[in-house]
Amino acid sequence: MSAPSPDALVAYGWSDRVATLFHSDPAASSGRPGRVIRVERGAVAVIDGSGTEQLCAPAGVPAVGDWVVVDGQRLAAVLPRWSSLDRRDPDTGRAQVLAANVDLVLVTVPGDRPNSARAERELVIAWESGARGVVVLTKADLATSGLVDKMTARLAGVEVIATSAETGAGIAELAALITRDRTGVLLGPSGAGKSRLTNALLGEQRQATGDVRADDRRGRHTTTSRQLLPLPGGGVIIDTPGLRSLGLLSAERLDQVFPDIDALAADCRFADCAHGIEPGCAVTAAVASGELPSQRLASYNKLAREAAAERRRTDPLERRDAKRAWKQRTMDARRNDKRHRPNQDRH
């Protein structure tokens, strides 16, 4: 059977890879392909091969961007994901999928109130998803002079694109990344201009937008749910509401976000150096010499500690090993204290 490629689904990212996943699922024999474009309470909005949007009863826990098999008015199956943008849900502590099957995570940093530490956190989440992380400086017309160079220097090795929905700067460069059958997702705080950026990419005012508050420059929530939209030049964009909490589930890809620290760590005396008070730490030496900004190391250590705490919370073996290591450090400290304690006269 040849893979179906209806025009409606091609616009929403249909590709040979998706066709293979679809035909490999047993439910495909009696169903039709579709993609989740929005998740609502108790139902999911799906676009199918006819180009018709319909609400379906969910199967499992689908997310925006999922490819699915539709059977009548229900989802018969959710196809395997090749990437998953996740965070730790602040209410349940469990993993929450923000978007599925994305190729690019566009980390938005507002030019009028940039936060490099948050961008680093979002980049870790981006790389952990299996997608490529790119930093998009929004509101570049409001940014201070040299901000792009500062961001590029701080976020070593990460591409930074300066954009302005107001002037149109950088929009074409960004659109060129989201090519046919590729999906990008916008990630960033409220008021970062994600919906304005989406409208600029669409070439029309589709998404609701709002101004930031004058007192603290924080944005109002104009996007209330994640929405998948096809772009006129090909490719797909997922607009998302701003999230205040972005808890890490893991940080296996910290080296992707902090390649400078990873390179310096190779010269540390101890292989398991935590880059704190350990002797012979090449990373803290680089901070002392001015080679590495102290804020960069502080951000790295914070994310590493958070990821380690999450592993201990969810993995009994990690908890056991951490407990053993703590006991060993305590015993070593006591021995060292006794060794250096001055002799006391006995009476």
C-alpha positions as CSV (number, residue, x, y, z in Angstrom):
1,M,0.0,0.0,0.0
2,S,1.4,3.4,-0.9
3,A,1.7,6.0,1.8
4,P,-1.2,8.5,1.6
5,S,-0.1,12.1,1.3
6,P,-3.2,14.3,1.2
7,D,-2.5,17.9,0.8
8,A,-4.1,18.8,4.2
9,L,-1.7,16.6,6.1
10,V,1.3,17.6,4.0
11,A,0.7,21.2,5.2
12,Y,0.7,19.9,8.8
13,G,4.0,18.0,8.5
14,W,3.1,14.7,6.8
15,S,6.3,12.9,5.6
16,D,7.6,9.5,4.6
17,R,8.6,9.0,8.3
18,V,5.1,9.7,9.5
19,A,3.7,7.4,6.7
20,T,5.9,4.6,7.9
21,L,4.8,5.0,11.5
22,F,1.2,5.1,10.5
23,H,1.3,1.9,8.4
24,S,3.2,0.1,11.1
25,D,0.3,0.5,13.6
26,P,-2.3,-2.2,13.6
27,A,-5.1,0.4,14.0
28,A,-4.2,1.9,10.6
29,S,-6.1,-0.9,8.7
30,S,-9.4,0.5,9.8
31,G,-8.5,4.1,10.6
32,R,-7.1,7.2,9.0
33,P,-4.1,9.4,9.8
34,G,-4.4,12.8,11.6
35,R,-2.4,15.2,13.7
36,V,-3.4,16.8,17.1
37,I,-3.5,20.5,16.7
38,R,-5.0,21.4,20.1
39,V,-5.9,19.6,23.3
40,E,-9.1,20.6,25.1
41,R,-10.7,19.4,28.3
42,G,-11.9,15.9,27.7
43,A,-11.2,16.0,23.9
44,V,-8.5,16.7,21.3
45,A,-8.8,18.7,18.1
46,V,-7.4,16.7,15.2
47,I,-6.9,17.6,11.5
48,D,-7.3,14.6,9.2
49,G,-6.5,13.9,5.6
50,S,-9.6,15.7,4.4
51,G,-8.5,18.9,6.0
52,T,-11.4,18.7,8.4
53,E,-10.9,19.6,12.1
54,Q,-12.8,17.5,14.5
55,L,-13.0,16.8,18.2
56,C,-12.1,13.3,19.2
57,A,-12.2,11.3,22.4
58,P,-8.6,10.9,23.5
59,A,-6.7,7.6,23.5
60,G,-4.0,7.6,26.2
61,V,-2.6,11.1,26.9
62,P,-2.1,12.8,23.5
63,A,-0.2,16.1,23.2
64,V,-0.2,18.8,20.6
65,G,1.9,17.6,17.7
66,D,1.1,13.9,18.1
67,W,0.4,11.9,15.0
68,V,-2.7,9.7,15.5
69,V,-5.0,7.1,14.0
70,V,-8.5,8.3,13.8
71,D,-11.4,5.9,13.8
72,G,-14.8,7.6,13.5
73,Q,-15.0,10.1,16.3
74,R,-12.3,8.6,18.5
75,L,-8.5,8.3,18.5
76,A,-7.7,4.6,17.9
77,A,-3.9,5.1,18.6
78,V,-1.2,7.6,19.2
79,L,1.8,6.9,17.0
80,P,5.3,6.7,18.4
81,R,7.0,10.1,19.0
82,W,10.5,10.9,17.7
83,S,10.8,13.8,20.2
84,S,8.9,15.0,23.2
85,L,9.2,18.4,24.9
86,D,8.6,17.7,28.6
87,R,8.7,19.5,31.9
88,R,8.0,18.3,35.5
89,D,4.4,19.3,36.3
90,P,4.5,21.6,39.4
91,D,1.2,20.2,40.7
92,T,1.7,16.4,40.2
93,G,5.5,16.1,40.0
94,R,5.1,13.9,37.0
95,A,6.2,14.5,33.4
96,Q,4.0,16.7,31.3
97,V,4.4,16.7,27.5
98,L,4.2,20.2,26.2
99,A,4.6,19.3,22.5
100,A,5.4,16.1,20.5
101,N,7.2,15.4,17.3
102,V,9.0,18.8,17.1
103,D,12.3,19.3,15.3
104,L,13.1,22.8,16.6
105,V,12.6,24.3,20.0
106,L,12.6,28.1,19.6
107,V,13.6,29.6,23.0
108,T,12.2,33.1,23.0
109,V,14.1,35.8,25.0
110,P,12.3,39.2,25.1
111,G,14.8,41.9,24.1
112,D,13.3,44.4,26.6
113,R,13.9,42.1,29.6
114,P,16.3,39.3,28.7
115,N,17.0,36.5,31.2
116,S,20.0,34.4,30.2
117,A,19.5,31.9,33.1
118,R,16.0,31.1,32.0
119,A,17.2,30.7,28.5
120,E,19.8,28.2,29.6
121,R,17.1,26.2,31.5
122,E,14.9,26.2,28.5
123,L,17.7,25.1,26.2
124,V,18.4,22.1,28.5
125,I,14.7,21.2,28.2
126,A,14.9,21.7,24.4
127,W,17.9,19.4,24.0
128,E,16.5,16.8,26.3
129,S,13.4,16.6,24.0
130,G,15.4,15.2,21.1
131,A,15.0,18.4,19.1
132,R,17.4,21.2,18.2
133,G,17.4,24.3,20.4
134,V,17.7,27.8,18.9
135,V,17.5,31.1,20.8
136,V,15.2,33.7,19.3
137,L,15.6,37.2,20.6
138,T,12.2,38.9,20.2
139,K,11.5,42.6,20.3
140,A,15.0,43.3,19.0
141,D,13.9,46.8,18.3
142,L,13.6,47.3,22.1
143,A,16.9,45.6,23.0
144,T,20.0,47.4,24.2
145,S,22.9,47.8,21.9
146,G,25.1,44.7,21.7
147,L,22.6,42.4,23.4
148,V,22.8,39.8,20.6
149,D,26.6,39.6,20.9
150,K,26.3,39.3,24.7
151,M,23.7,36.5,24.4
152,T,25.8,34.7,21.8
153,A,28.9,34.9,24.1
154,R,26.9,33.7,27.2
155,L,25.1,30.9,25.4
156,A,28.3,29.4,23.9
157,G,27.7,27.4,20.7
158,V,23.9,28.1,20.5
159,E,22.5,29.9,17.5
160,V,20.9,33.3,18.4
161,I,18.5,34.9,15.9
162,A,17.3,38.5,16.5
163,T,13.8,39.2,15.5
164,S,11.2,41.9,15.6
165,A,7.5,41.4,14.8
166,E,7.2,45.2,14.7
167,T,9.9,45.8,12.0
168,G,10.0,42.4,10.4
169,A,13.7,41.9,11.2
170,G,14.8,38.3,11.4
171,I,11.4,36.8,10.4
172,A,12.6,35.5,7.0
173,E,15.7,34.0,8.7
174,L,13.6,32.3,11.3
175,A,11.1,31.0,8.7
176,A,14.0,29.5,6.7
177,L,14.7,27.1,9.6
178,I,11.1,25.8,9.7
179,T,11.1,24.1,6.3
180,R,8.5,21.7,4.8
181,D,7.7,18.8,7.1
182,R,9.5,20.3,10.0
183,T,7.8,21.5,13.2
184,G,9.0,24.3,15.5
185,V,7.6,25.1,19.0
186,L,7.9,28.4,20.7
187,L,9.0,28.3,24.4
188,G,9.3,31.3,26.6
189,P,7.8,33.5,29.3
190,S,4.6,35.4,29.1
191,G,5.1,38.7,27.3
192,A,8.0,37.4,25.2
193,G,6.0,38.1,22.0
194,K,5.5,34.4,21.0
195,S,2.0,35.1,19.5
196,R,3.2,38.2,17.7
197,L,6.1,36.2,16.3
198,T,3.6,33.5,15.2
199,N,1.5,36.0,13.4
200,A,4.6,37.4,11.7
201,L,5.5,33.9,10.5
202,L,1.9,33.3,9.4
203,G,1.7,36.7,7.6
204,E,-1.7,37.4,9.3
205,Q,-3.2,38.3,12.7
206,R,-4.3,34.8,13.7
207,Q,-3.2,34.6,17.3
208,A,-4.4,37.0,20.0
209,T,-1.8,39.4,21.4
210,G,-1.6,41.7,24.3
211,D,0.7,44.4,25.8
212,V,3.1,43.8,28.7
213,R,2.3,45.5,32.0
214,A,3.9,48.9,32.4
215,D,5.0,48.4,36.0
216,D,7.0,45.2,35.8
217,R,7.2,44.5,32.0
218,R,5.6,41.1,32.4
219,G,3.2,39.8,29.9
220,R,-0.4,38.9,30.2
221,H,-1.5,35.4,29.1
222,T,-3.0,36.0,25.6
223,T,-2.3,32.4,24.5
224,T,-4.2,30.0,26.8
225,S,-3.5,26.7,25.1
226,R,-0.9,25.1,22.8
227,Q,-1.9,25.5,19.2
228,L,-0.4,23.9,16.1
229,L,-0.5,26.0,12.9
230,P,0.8,25.4,9.3
231,L,3.0,28.1,7.9
232,P,2.3,29.5,4.4
233,G,5.9,28.7,3.2
234,G,5.8,25.1,4.5
235,G,6.5,23.8,8.0
236,V,4.5,24.0,11.2
237,I,4.7,26.2,14.3
238,I,3.3,25.5,17.7
239,D,2.5,28.6,19.8
240,T,2.4,28.0,23.6
241,P,1.3,30.0,26.6
242,G,4.0,31.3,28.9
243,L,5.0,28.9,31.7
244,R,6.4,30.2,35.1
245,S,7.5,26.8,36.2
246,L,9.9,24.8,34.1
247,G,11.1,21.9,36.3
248,L,13.7,19.6,34.8
249,L,13.1,15.9,34.5
250,S,16.7,15.2,33.6
251,A,19.8,17.0,32.4
252,E,21.7,14.4,30.4
253,R,22.4,17.1,27.7
254,L,23.9,19.8,29.9
255,D,27.0,19.5,27.8
256,Q,25.0,20.8,24.8
257,V,24.0,23.9,26.6
258,F,27.3,24.4,28.5
259,P,30.0,23.2,26.1
260,D,32.5,25.7,27.6
261,I,32.1,24.2,31.1
262,D,32.2,20.7,29.7
263,A,35.5,21.4,27.9
264,L,37.1,23.0,31.1
265,A,35.9,20.1,33.2
266,A,38.2,17.7,31.3
267,D,41.1,19.3,33.2
268,C,39.6,19.0,36.7
269,R,41.6,16.8,39.1
270,F,38.7,14.6,39.9
271,A,36.5,13.0,37.2
272,D,33.3,13.5,39.4
273,C,34.2,17.1,40.3
274,A,31.1,19.1,41.2
275,H,32.8,22.4,40.4
276,G,32.4,23.8,43.9
277,I,35.0,23.6,46.6
278,E,36.9,20.6,45.2
279,P,40.7,21.1,44.9
280,G,42.1,21.2,41.4
281,C,38.9,22.3,39.8
282,A,39.6,23.8,36.4
283,V,36.2,25.3,36.1
284,T,36.3,27.4,39.3
285,A,39.9,28.4,38.3
286,A,38.5,29.7,35.1
287,V,35.9,31.7,37.0
288,A,38.7,33.1,39.3
289,S,40.8,34.2,36.3
290,G,37.8,35.8,34.5
291,E,37.8,33.3,31.7
292,L,34.3,32.0,32.6
293,P,31.5,34.3,34.0
294,S,30.5,33.3,37.5
295,Q,26.8,33.6,36.5
296,R,27.4,30.9,33.9
297,L,28.8,28.5,36.5
298,A,26.1,29.3,39.0
299,S,23.4,28.5,36.4
300,Y,25.1,25.3,35.5
301,N,25.4,24.2,39.1
302,K,21.8,25.0,39.8
303,L,20.5,23.0,36.9
304,A,22.9,20.1,37.7
305,R,21.7,20.0,41.4
306,E,18.0,20.2,40.3
307,A,18.5,17.3,37.9
308,A,20.3,15.2,40.5
309,A,17.5,15.9,43.0
310,E,15.0,14.7,40.5
311,R,16.9,11.5,39.8
312,R,17.0,10.8,43.6
313,R,13.3,11.5,43.8
314,T,12.3,9.0,41.1
315,D,15.1,6.4,41.2
316,P,15.6,4.2,44.3
317,L,19.1,3.3,43.2
318,E,20.1,6.9,42.9
319,R,18.7,7.6,46.4
320,R,20.7,4.6,47.8
321,D,23.9,5.7,46.1
322,A,23.4,9.3,47.2
323,K,22.8,8.2,50.8
324,R,26.0,6.0,50.7
325,A,28.1,8.9,49.3
326,W,26.8,11.3,52.0
327,K,27.6,8.8,54.8
328,Q,31.1,8.3,53.3
329,R,31.7,12.1,53.1
330,T,30.5,12.4,56.8
331,M,32.9,9.7,57.9
332,D,35.8,11.2,56.0
333,A,35.1,14.6,57.5
334,R,35.1,13.1,61.0
335,R,38.3,11.3,60.5
336,N,39.9,14.5,59.1
337,D,38.7,16.4,62.1
338,K,40.2,14.0,64.5
339,R,43.4,13.9,62.7
340,H,43.8,17.7,62.9
341,R,42.4,18.1,66.4
342,P,45.1,19.2,68.9
343,N,46.0,16.7,71.6
344,Q,44.3,17.4,74.9
345,D,46.0,16.9,78.3
346,R,44.6,14.0,80.2
347,H,44.0,14.5,83.9
